Amino acid sequence: MTRLVYFSSASGNTHRFIEKLGNPALRIPRNRSETLPVVHAPFLLILPTFSDGEGRGAVPGQVIRFLNDAANRSFLKGVIASGNRNFGAYFAYSGDVVSKKCGVPLLYRFELAGTETDLHRVQHGMTEFWKRQS
């Protein structure tokens, strides 16, 4: 059962975070020509933030395409977002956007590839989140 779905840009920061988490995860491909995955079970989405400095374009296009599939969106239970604190108020803003549009909680924010503290908090938070879901 897939519990994590993620998108990582060319920088690879989100991918490195996922690798450090050590949980099985399904990746949304960067290349638009690749087939988007279809999920069949509840999942959390981890994604980076893209932004123009005013919040526009915060959610990567491939994530939008993935969530535009009603079946995928129906299994989304929460979101975790990464970003760069240099964006100020728009730090990890993609999480705010997805949370609001899809009606799911924003569970956590972390910077770039995350710290050891971020990893521990996300691991613990995911465990507690899934316990509450069952």
Backbone bond lengths (Angstrom), bond angles and torsions (degrees), N, CA, C in turn:
res aa  C-N    CA-C-N  psi(-1)  N-CA   C-N-CA  omega(-1)  CA-C   N-CA-C  phi
1 M - - - 1.447 - - 1.532 108.41 -
2 T 1.295 116.26 128.16 1.461 121.46 178.29 1.524 109.32 -78.47
3 R 1.305 116.28 126.42 1.463 121.09 176.89 1.506 111.78 -110.16
4 L 1.353 116.89 -18.49 1.454 121.99 -179.20 1.519 110.39 -129.78
5 V 1.318 114.66 134.38 1.454 122.09 170.77 1.521 104.52 -126.07
6 Y 1.331 117.52 139.81 1.457 119.12 -178.01 1.512 111.77 -144.83
7 F 1.325 113.50 160.30 1.455 121.90 172.14 1.516 107.15 -125.27
8 S 1.315 116.29 138.19 1.459 120.59 176.43 1.518 108.24 -133.45
9 S 1.307 115.56 134.78 1.464 121.33 179.18 1.523 110.16 -80.11
10 A 1.311 115.84 -174.81 1.467 121.42 -179.98 1.522 112.40 -60.72
11 S 1.332 118.07 -25.90 1.468 120.30 179.14 1.523 111.47 -64.02
12 G 1.326 117.28 -28.30 1.456 121.73 178.28 1.511 115.50 78.13
13 N 1.320 118.59 4.67 1.465 120.41 -177.44 1.523 112.83 -59.02
14 T 1.321 117.33 -47.69 1.466 119.98 -178.79 1.522 110.41 -66.58
15 H 1.323 117.22 -38.20 1.464 120.88 177.67 1.537 110.56 -60.85
16 R 1.326 117.06 -43.60 1.473 120.24 178.51 1.532 110.50 -62.40
17 F 1.317 116.82 -39.21 1.469 120.56 178.11 1.536 109.74 -62.37
18 I 1.316 116.94 -45.82 1.464 121.67 179.48 1.528 110.36 -60.96
19 E 1.319 116.91 -44.11 1.467 120.02 178.79 1.524 111.16 -59.76
20 K 1.332 116.78 -42.03 1.471 120.39 179.69 1.526 111.55 -67.83
21 L 1.340 117.65 -31.90 1.463 120.39 177.49 1.520 110.64 -62.14
22 G 1.344 115.58 -38.17 1.449 119.90 178.28 1.521 114.92 78.89
23 N 1.323 118.10 8.77 1.459 121.76 178.45 1.525 109.58 -91.85
24 P 1.327 117.18 146.91 1.467 118.36 173.16 1.531 109.11 -58.93
25 A 1.306 116.20 138.82 1.465 119.81 -178.25 1.518 109.77 -148.45
26 L 1.297 114.94 146.96 1.454 122.66 178.16 1.518 107.87 -102.55
27 R 1.328 116.13 128.38 1.462 119.82 -176.44 1.532 111.23 -98.01
28 I 1.307 116.20 133.63 1.461 122.25 170.18 1.524 105.45 -79.45
29 P 1.332 118.17 123.35 1.461 119.60 -176.02 1.529 113.11 -67.03
30 R 1.336 115.34 147.46 1.472 121.22 177.28 1.514 111.49 -73.43
31 N 1.302 116.01 -36.05 1.457 121.47 -175.16 1.532 110.22 -79.54
32 R 1.328 115.85 122.30 1.459 120.73 -178.52 1.523 113.52 -62.24
33 S 1.316 118.01 -20.47 1.465 120.69 -179.57 1.531 112.13 -79.46
34 E 1.335 116.99 -14.43 1.462 120.17 179.12 1.526 110.23 -81.46
35 T 1.302 115.25 149.54 1.455 121.68 -179.88 1.527 110.15 -68.64
36 L 1.321 115.51 133.56 1.455 119.92 176.88 1.524 109.92 -76.18
37 P 1.317 117.56 143.41 1.458 119.61 178.28 1.530 110.67 -70.58
38 V 1.313 114.44 157.52 1.460 121.74 173.75 1.523 105.69 -121.08
39 V 1.318 116.31 129.37 1.464 120.07 -180.00 1.527 110.08 -101.57
40 H 1.329 114.44 155.01 1.463 120.43 -177.32 1.522 111.50 -131.37
41 A 1.331 116.08 18.39 1.462 120.53 -177.67 1.529 108.60 -154.20
42 P 1.312 117.23 159.05 1.470 120.57 178.99 1.534 111.27 -57.61
43 F 1.350 115.15 142.28 1.458 119.95 -178.50 1.521 110.89 -149.16
44 L 1.334 113.90 162.10 1.459 123.12 170.02 1.520 107.09 -106.52
45 L 1.310 116.06 142.78 1.459 122.48 -179.96 1.521 109.62 -105.03
46 I 1.328 116.54 129.94 1.461 121.62 174.56 1.524 106.80 -116.20
47 L 1.330 116.07 126.23 1.459 119.59 -176.31 1.515 111.67 -147.74
48 P 1.335 115.48 152.80 1.461 120.40 175.37 1.522 110.36 -83.96
49 T 1.315 115.31 173.00 1.460 121.25 176.99 1.511 109.39 -112.74
50 F 1.316 115.00 129.50 1.461 122.24 170.01 1.518 103.91 -106.35
51 S 1.299 118.20 146.44 1.457 117.61 179.56 1.514 110.67 -161.85
52 D 1.299 114.16 156.04 1.459 120.75 177.36 1.520 111.00 -98.64
53 G 1.314 118.12 10.03 1.459 122.19 -178.06 1.519 112.95 95.14
54 E 1.337 116.08 -9.95 1.465 120.41 177.44 1.522 111.41 -127.19
55 G 1.330 116.52 15.28 1.456 121.25 176.12 1.516 115.54 90.53
56 R 1.309 117.13 -11.31 1.470 119.26 179.84 1.525 109.37 -73.61
57 G 1.328 115.86 139.58 1.462 120.51 177.92 1.512 114.12 73.67
58 A 1.329 117.80 21.41 1.457 121.54 -175.33 1.528 113.20 -64.97
59 V 1.328 116.78 -36.39 1.467 120.63 -177.48 1.529 109.00 -92.25
60 P 1.336 117.30 124.77 1.462 119.93 179.47 1.532 111.55 -57.10
61 G 1.321 116.29 141.35 1.457 121.71 -177.94 1.510 114.42 -55.00
62 Q 1.330 117.35 -38.28 1.460 119.92 179.84 1.530 111.21 -65.33
63 V 1.326 116.85 -33.62 1.465 120.23 177.71 1.528 109.30 -68.53
64 I 1.318 116.50 -41.16 1.470 119.99 177.38 1.527 109.57 -59.83
65 R 1.332 116.86 -46.87 1.470 120.08 178.56 1.526 110.97 -59.40
66 F 1.329 117.58 -43.12 1.463 122.31 179.69 1.527 110.62 -61.35
67 L 1.328 116.52 -45.15 1.466 120.51 -177.92 1.522 113.18 -78.22
68 N 1.317 117.71 -17.03 1.465 120.08 175.03 1.526 111.67 -68.79
69 D 1.320 117.35 -15.92 1.461 121.96 173.76 1.536 106.86 -78.63
70 A 1.314 116.17 115.47 1.468 121.16 -174.93 1.525 112.39 -58.87
71 A 1.329 117.40 -35.08 1.463 120.13 179.43 1.530 110.58 -65.04
72 N 1.328 116.73 -46.90 1.466 119.75 177.62 1.523 110.66 -59.99
73 R 1.316 115.86 -48.53 1.464 121.30 -176.95 1.534 111.51 -60.64
74 S 1.332 117.22 -33.90 1.470 120.34 -177.50 1.523 112.77 -64.87
75 F 1.334 117.22 -23.98 1.462 120.78 -179.26 1.526 113.37 -94.91
76 L 1.320 117.84 -5.55 1.465 121.27 179.39 1.524 109.93 -68.85
77 K 1.324 116.74 125.29 1.469 121.46 -177.44 1.521 113.53 -114.55
78 G 1.328 117.72 -17.29 1.455 120.77 -179.59 1.513 110.03 -176.09
79 V 1.334 114.72 166.81 1.461 119.77 -176.47 1.530 110.37 -135.28
80 I 1.331 114.19 144.74 1.461 123.42 175.40 1.519 105.48 -126.48
81 A 1.319 117.09 129.40 1.463 120.20 -173.98 1.518 111.98 -122.53
82 S 1.327 113.77 146.51 1.457 120.15 173.70 1.520 108.60 -113.69
83 G 1.304 114.13 165.22 1.450 119.31 179.06 1.511 110.55 -174.25
84 N 1.303 114.06 -168.79 1.454 121.79 178.80 1.522 107.28 -121.11
85 R 1.309 117.10 127.62 1.472 120.50 -177.35 1.531 111.91 -61.79
86 N 1.330 116.86 -17.03 1.468 119.92 175.87 1.525 112.06 -62.57
87 F 1.348 117.43 -17.86 1.463 120.89 177.93 1.529 112.02 -77.40
88 G 1.339 117.46 -3.68 1.462 121.24 177.76 1.520 111.90 59.17
89 A 1.321 116.93 -121.57 1.468 122.59 -177.79 1.522 111.97 -61.24
90 Y 1.322 117.53 -18.67 1.463 120.96 -178.37 1.523 112.51 -99.98
91 F 1.338 116.69 15.90 1.458 122.08 175.27 1.534 109.06 -58.78
92 A 1.322 116.95 123.69 1.471 123.58 178.55 1.529 111.89 55.34
93 Y 1.309 116.21 31.73 1.468 122.90 -174.90 1.530 113.13 -64.03
94 S 1.319 118.23 -25.37 1.467 120.08 178.33 1.526 110.81 -56.75
95 G 1.325 116.81 -34.43 1.467 120.55 177.47 1.516 112.16 -63.90
96 D 1.327 116.69 -40.31 1.469 120.44 177.12 1.524 110.76 -62.07
97 V 1.326 115.79 -44.21 1.465 121.26 -177.34 1.523 110.53 -63.59
98 V 1.335 117.40 -50.83 1.464 121.04 -178.25 1.532 110.25 -65.20
99 S 1.310 117.01 -42.10 1.457 121.24 179.06 1.531 111.25 -56.94
100 K 1.298 115.77 -48.57 1.467 120.84 -178.45 1.531 111.69 -67.40
101 K 1.323 116.70 -48.13 1.473 120.50 -176.76 1.519 113.06 -66.93
102 C 1.328 116.80 -33.65 1.473 120.19 -175.66 1.526 112.99 -102.40
103 G 1.321 117.78 -5.10 1.460 120.57 177.62 1.516 114.10 67.14
104 V 1.339 116.11 38.24 1.464 121.42 178.11 1.528 108.48 -123.83
105 P 1.330 117.28 158.72 1.465 118.82 -179.00 1.525 113.46 -74.16
106 L 1.332 115.01 145.03 1.462 122.09 167.91 1.522 104.94 -86.84
107 L 1.316 116.83 112.96 1.457 121.71 -171.19 1.515 114.72 -89.76
108 Y 1.340 116.63 -31.04 1.463 118.33 -175.37 1.512 109.43 -166.95
109 R 1.337 115.55 154.31 1.464 123.27 174.07 1.527 107.87 -128.10
110 F 1.312 115.72 142.98 1.465 119.25 174.64 1.519 109.07 -143.15
111 E 1.320 115.11 159.30 1.463 120.36 -177.78 1.522 110.98 -96.91
112 L 1.341 114.72 133.99 1.467 124.28 174.67 1.529 111.63 51.03
113 A 1.331 119.70 -115.66 1.467 121.59 -179.55 1.523 112.12 -95.31
114 G 1.325 117.40 7.00 1.461 121.54 177.10 1.516 113.91 77.27
115 T 1.306 115.22 161.76 1.464 123.20 177.90 1.527 108.95 -107.43
116 E 1.313 116.71 174.19 1.468 120.51 174.86 1.527 110.30 -60.14
117 T 1.321 116.69 -38.05 1.468 120.59 177.46 1.522 110.42 -61.85
118 D 1.337 116.79 -43.72 1.468 120.25 177.32 1.529 110.93 -59.18
119 L 1.326 116.23 -45.06 1.464 120.33 -179.74 1.519 111.21 -58.68
120 H 1.317 117.06 -47.37 1.469 120.85 -179.27 1.521 110.92 -64.29
121 R 1.321 116.75 -42.74 1.468 119.94 179.92 1.522 111.61 -64.65
122 V 1.326 117.17 -41.67 1.466 120.22 179.73 1.528 110.18 -68.18
123 Q 1.328 117.93 -43.98 1.470 120.16 178.67 1.526 110.63 -58.96
124 H 1.327 116.09 -49.18 1.466 120.47 179.70 1.530 110.43 -63.88
125 G 1.320 116.31 -44.83 1.456 120.64 -179.03 1.523 112.64 -61.69
126 M 1.330 116.73 -40.77 1.473 119.69 178.78 1.526 110.62 -65.52
127 T 1.325 116.87 -42.22 1.468 120.32 178.41 1.524 110.32 -58.72
128 E 1.317 115.77 -47.97 1.473 120.07 -179.86 1.528 111.45 -66.12
129 F 1.324 117.25 -39.87 1.462 121.66 179.88 1.522 110.54 -59.27
130 W 1.354 117.04 -49.03 1.455 119.90 -177.37 1.521 111.83 -69.47
131 K 1.329 118.25 -29.97 1.477 120.35 175.12 1.526 109.46 -62.61
132 R 1.336 116.50 -42.64 1.478 120.64 -179.39 1.521 112.31 -69.14
133 Q 1.332 116.54 -24.74 1.465 120.08 -178.82 1.521 112.76 -76.62
134 S 1.342 116.16 -24.11 1.479 118.09 -176.50 1.499 113.70 -97.47
